[in-house]
Amino acid sequence: MHSGFAVPRLFLSALLLALASLALPACSPGNGEAPAEATDAGSDEAAAAEEVAGEGSGSEAAPKAFSPDSLPVSEVELGEFPYFRLPEGYHTKLRNEATQALGRFAFWHGAGYIEANGRIYQGNIQAVEGKVFSSAELTLAIEKQILGMGGVLIADSVVPSADRAIVLTRDFVDEYSKGLCWPTEPVRTYVVRSVGHDVWVHACTYGDMGGGWVIGDIPVPGAVEAPLPGAGLVRALRETGKADLRLSYPPGAAVPRDPGAQVDALAGLLVASPQARLSIRGSAGAGLDADAREALALARARQLHDALVEAGVDAGQLELEANPEVAAPGISVVYRPGS
């Protein structure tokens, strides 16, 4: 709540809008807010400047295609929305934060915007009374927390004026005033992929006076492919010798949600071909250290191994392997029919 000086709210809002209308260099995609005068003053004003980052994902705003599908899926339980907490020494007053059950925000990905529709949280960040605000300290603490949950930093830059001009509107400034920052400050965008939804974070600071963030929880229906039907799995193994089982796992779990008919199909194939061998490779997603990732990947492979043995497969036909890399959580198999 320490900003060092008081900034009249109306004056600051007018100033930010004026700067934006002049297409000054880079406005971040929905940053924090102007130095909140110890409470409100900063949140609404900053929004204006930051609005840049937000709302429009317009046609010109996406010169390069970007898809979160290219990022690893996190294996960390995120907890309750908005998932992340401010570090000790920083806070957001109730009047300087807001949550929309269904909102729309445009997140900057470094070369354009992606419009996200879902639950949106925004908040202005200030130091507690008696503490000096440090943008470096806050930025590092937020980043460490997000990366520790399997998130990926996809952008850290000032938004070019041409891009922010596309998304900057008065309505957007008003709507996201609590989570925006100065137009000339860099914006950092993070994405945490999880099963069924992506979590986007737009974070910024305005000098050493305060900061802001916007957190979006975006449903992704159909993000996980349905498991191959049993007959399709057997056909793929006979034709190509390998297949991805497309199993879906709760974060950190070794037992899949719905193995379907895959265990029965694999068991039938192997029991009918005693000379055949099957290599089972488990994989884990992001958000785990190397040892935990390997342990979870091996546990997933072991779970399928045990299920096949229980179904009548000779354990000598099976080989286990853990994928040491960050990959889509699941199981892949390699089939060798033998002679």
Buried (B, 14 or more C-beta within 10 A) or exposed (E): BBBBEEBEBEEBBEBBBEBBEEBBEBBBBBBBBBBBBBBBBBBBBBBBBBBBBBBBBBEBBBEEEBEBEEBBBBBBEBEEBBBBEBBEBBBBBEEBBBBBEEBBBBBBBBBBBBBBEBBBBBBBBBBEEEBEBBBEBBBEBBBEBBBEBBBBBBBBBBBBBEBBBBBBBEEBBEBBBBBBBBBBBBBBBBBBBBBEBBBBBBBBBBBBBBBBBBBBBBEBEEBBEEBBEBEBBBBBBEEEEBBBBBBBBEBBBBEBEEBBBBBBBBBBBBBEBEEBBBBBBBBBBBBBEEEEBBBBBBBBBBBBBEBBBEBEBEEEBBBBBBBEEBBBBBBBBBBBEEE
